[in-house]
């Protein structure tokens, strides 16, 4: 089962809140380090904790690479749009009647 900390990191990344995710990642890593150094995970507890961290890292890496690719595509689309200048609306059709 995934820890609450890992779920919060995934949620922050999914929402595009990268600064929040970064802060949560730092707290998660520090907490994991402290648990491992103190032996709080125990002999059997270290493997699941490390597996969760590895899975979270891989998911985060893929999600962030995808987000970066989407942002690059948006930037490229904006650069191309500037080459053609602002779009002008087509002139409205007018009907002239003479009596």
C-alpha positions as CSV (number, residue, x, y, z in Angstrom):
1,X,0.0,0.0,0.0
2,X,1.3,3.4,-0.9
3,X,2.1,5.9,1.9
4,X,0.2,9.1,2.3
5,X,3.4,11.0,1.5
6,X,3.8,9.2,-1.8
7,X,0.2,9.8,-2.7
8,X,0.6,13.6,-1.9
9,X,3.6,13.8,-4.2
10,X,1.8,12.1,-7.1
11,X,-1.2,14.4,-6.6
12,X,1.0,17.5,-6.6
13,X,2.7,16.4,-9.8
14,X,-0.6,15.5,-11.4
15,X,-2.0,18.9,-10.6
16,X,1.1,20.6,-12.1
17,X,2.1,22.0,-8.7
18,X,5.8,21.3,-9.2
19,X,7.2,23.5,-6.4
20,X,4.9,21.7,-3.9
21,X,5.9,18.3,-5.3
22,X,9.6,19.3,-4.9
23,X,9.1,20.2,-1.3
24,X,7.1,17.0,-0.6
25,X,9.9,15.0,-2.3
26,X,12.5,16.6,-0.1
27,X,10.5,15.8,3.0
28,X,9.8,12.3,1.8
29,X,13.5,11.6,1.1
30,X,14.6,13.0,4.4
31,X,12.1,11.0,6.3
32,X,13.1,7.8,4.5
33,X,16.8,8.5,5.1
34,X,16.1,9.0,8.8
35,X,14.1,5.8,9.1
36,X,16.8,3.8,7.3
37,X,19.6,5.3,9.4
38,X,17.6,4.7,12.6
39,X,16.7,1.1,11.6
40,X,13.0,2.0,12.0
41,X,12.1,0.1,8.9
42,X,13.5,-3.1,10.3
43,X,15.0,-5.9,8.2
44,X,11.8,-6.6,6.3
45,X,10.6,-3.0,6.2
46,X,13.5,-1.5,4.3
47,X,12.7,-3.4,1.1
48,X,9.1,-2.2,0.8
49,X,10.1,1.3,1.6
50,X,12.8,1.3,-1.0
51,X,10.5,-0.3,-3.6
52,X,7.9,2.4,-2.9
53,X,10.6,5.1,-3.3
54,X,11.8,3.5,-6.6
55,X,8.3,3.3,-8.0
56,X,7.5,6.8,-7.0
57,X,10.7,8.1,-8.6
58,X,10.0,6.3,-11.9
59,X,6.4,7.5,-12.0
60,X,7.6,11.1,-11.2
61,X,10.3,10.9,-13.9
62,X,7.9,9.8,-16.6
63,X,5.2,12.3,-15.6
64,X,7.7,15.2,-15.5
65,X,9.2,14.3,-18.8
66,X,5.8,14.2,-20.3
67,X,4.9,17.6,-18.8
68,X,8.1,19.0,-20.2
69,X,7.4,17.7,-23.6
70,X,3.9,19.2,-23.6
71,X,5.3,22.6,-22.5
72,X,8.0,22.5,-25.2
73,X,5.3,21.7,-27.8
74,X,3.2,24.7,-26.5
75,X,6.3,27.0,-26.7
76,X,7.0,25.8,-30.2
77,X,3.4,26.4,-31.3
78,X,3.6,30.0,-29.9
79,X,6.9,30.6,-31.7
80,X,5.3,29.5,-35.0
81,X,2.2,31.6,-34.3
82,X,4.4,34.7,-33.9
83,X,5.9,34.2,-37.3
84,X,2.5,34.8,-38.9
85,X,1.5,37.7,-36.8
86,X,-1.9,38.3,-35.2
87,X,-4.9,36.8,-36.9
88,X,-7.2,39.2,-38.5
89,X,-10.9,38.6,-38.6
90,X,-12.5,38.3,-42.0
91,X,-14.4,41.4,-43.0
92,X,-18.1,41.1,-42.3
93,X,-20.3,40.7,-45.3
94,X,-22.2,43.9,-46.0
95,X,-25.3,44.3,-48.1
96,X,-26.0,47.6,-49.7
97,X,-29.4,48.4,-51.0
98,X,-30.2,51.4,-53.1
99,X,-33.7,52.7,-53.3
